[in-house]
Amino acid sequence: CPKCTPSLPLDMNHPQTILAHMGAHILNDPTIDRSTQPCGLCLRPWPMCQIFLKKSGSAANTLTLDMAKSRGCPNLVYFSYGTALISKESSPCSNVPLRCTHCDAKDPTVWRYNFKEHLMQRHPDASLVKYSDIWTLTAAKIAGILVVWNLRN
């Protein structure tokens, strides 16, 4: 991990733990500048990492990472989008890349935990109330991510 001291190795074979670890940094690390919209896989500021999604299979609403189109992230690793989308006790982080309906369809995605900042910076006329369910976390999710944060070293 680029932020942990001492350095914490990231297990690329377990991408859900990478998402949880980076999500814990984004939400709890006072050295992270949320206005930079940090990448959910490496914490580098937007737009250094550009993550794209594509439809997966025949289901219209099933998405997956577009590994061929995504670029810039040193920790780019395939993860199960459907699994990461849902917060569970064993995996509380639901920070996934999302398509912004205000952006052009060709634009990269926005990480869930950065969505509010994205709207304020790129779409200041968009209603924050309308989209607040995207970034609002339940007490259980916050507590679960705090456990990940506290156990990081």
C-alpha positions in Angstrom: 0.0 0.0 0.0 1.4 3.4 -1.0 0.1 5.0 2.2 0.8 2.5 5.0 3.9 2.8 7.2 5.3 0.3 7.5 4.5 -0.8 4.0 1.7 -3.2 3.7 1.8 -5.6 0.8 -1.3 -5.9 -1.3 -2.5 -9.3 -2.3 -3.5 -9.0 -5.9 -5.2 -12.5 -5.6 -7.7 -11.0 -3.2 -9.0 -7.8 -4.9 -11.9 -7.4 -2.4 -9.3 -6.9 0.4 -7.6 -4.2 -1.8 -10.9 -2.4 -2.3 -11.6 -2.6 1.5 -8.2 -1.4 2.4 -8.2 1.5 0.0 -11.8 2.3 0.9 -10.7 2.4 4.6 -8.0 4.9 3.7 -10.4 7.1 1.7 -12.9 7.2 4.6 -10.6 7.3 7.6 -7.1 8.5 6.6 -6.7 12.2 7.4 -3.8 12.4 4.9 -6.1 11.6 2.0 -7.4 14.6 0.2 -10.9 13.6 -0.8 -11.1 16.5 -3.2 -8.6 14.7 -5.5 -11.2 11.8 -5.9 -8.6 9.1 -5.1 -8.7 5.8 -7.0 -10.3 3.0 -5.1 -7.5 0.6 -6.1 -4.3 2.7 -5.6 -5.3 6.1 -4.1 -3.8 8.1 -6.9 -5.8 11.3 -7.7 -8.3 11.4 -10.5 -7.9 11.3 -13.5 -4.6 9.4 -13.3 -6.5 6.2 -13.1 -9.4 5.7 -15.5 -11.7 2.7 -14.9 -14.3 1.7 -17.4 -17.2 -0.7 -17.2 -18.9 -2.9 -19.8 -22.0 -5.0 -19.9 -21.4 -8.6 -18.8 -23.2 -11.4 -20.5 -26.8 -11.2 -21.6 -28.3 -9.5 -18.4 -28.8 -5.8 -19.2 -27.9 -4.5 -15.7 -24.9 -6.8 -15.1 -21.6 -4.9 -15.3 -18.0 -5.9 -15.2 -14.7 -4.1 -15.4 -13.5 -3.3 -18.9 -9.9 -4.4 -18.4 -8.9 -3.6 -22.0 -10.2 0.0 -21.8 -9.2 0.8 -18.2 -5.8 2.4 -17.8 -3.3 4.2 -15.6 -3.8 2.3 -12.3 -0.8 0.4 -11.1 -3.1 -1.8 -9.0 -5.6 -2.5 -11.8 -6.9 -5.9 -11.0 -10.1 -7.7 -12.0 -12.7 -8.0 -9.3 -16.2 -9.3 -9.2 -18.2 -6.1 -9.7 -21.5 -7.7 -8.4 -19.8 -9.0 -5.3 -18.0 -5.6 -4.6 -21.2 -3.7 -5.1 -22.8 -5.2 -2.1 -21.5 -4.5 1.4 -21.5 -7.5 3.7 -20.2 -8.0 7.2 -17.2 -10.0 5.9 -16.6 -7.4 3.2 -18.0 -4.0 4.3 -16.6 -1.9 1.5 -18.9 -1.1 -1.4 -16.6 1.4 -3.1 -17.0 0.5 -6.8 -16.6 2.5 -10.0 -20.0 3.9 -11.1 -21.1 5.5 -14.3 -22.1 9.1 -13.8 -25.3 9.9 -15.8 -24.2 13.5 -16.2 -20.9 12.6 -17.9 -20.5 11.6 -21.5 -20.9 7.8 -22.0 -17.2 7.7 -23.1 -15.9 9.2 -19.8 -14.3 7.0 -17.2 -16.3 5.9 -14.1 -16.4 7.6 -10.7 -15.7 5.7 -7.5 -18.7 5.5 -5.2 -16.9 7.2 -2.2 -15.9 10.0 -4.6 -19.3 10.5 -6.2 -20.4 13.5 -4.1 -17.1 15.3 -4.7 -17.4 14.5 -8.4 -20.8 16.0 -8.6 -19.7 19.2 -6.7 -16.7 19.6 -9.0 -17.9 18.5 -12.4 -21.6 19.0 -12.2 -22.3 21.8 -9.7 -25.9 22.2 -10.8 -26.7 18.5 -10.1 -28.9 17.8 -7.1 -26.8 16.3 -4.3 -30.0 15.2 -2.5 -31.1 13.2 -5.5 -27.9 11.2 -5.5 -27.1 11.1 -1.8 -28.0 7.4 -1.5 -24.9 6.6 -3.6 -22.4 7.8 -1.0 -24.4 7.7 2.2 -23.2 4.8 4.4 -25.1 3.0 7.1 -23.7 2.9 10.6 -23.0 -0.8 10.0 -20.9 -0.1 6.9 -19.0 2.7 8.6 -18.3 0.4 11.6 -17.2 -2.4 9.3 -14.8 -0.2 7.3 -13.4 1.2 10.6 -12.6 -2.4 11.6 -10.6 -2.7 8.4 -8.9 0.6 9.1 -7.9 -0.4 12.6 -6.6 -3.8 11.6 -4.5 -2.6 8.6 -1.1 -2.9 10.4 
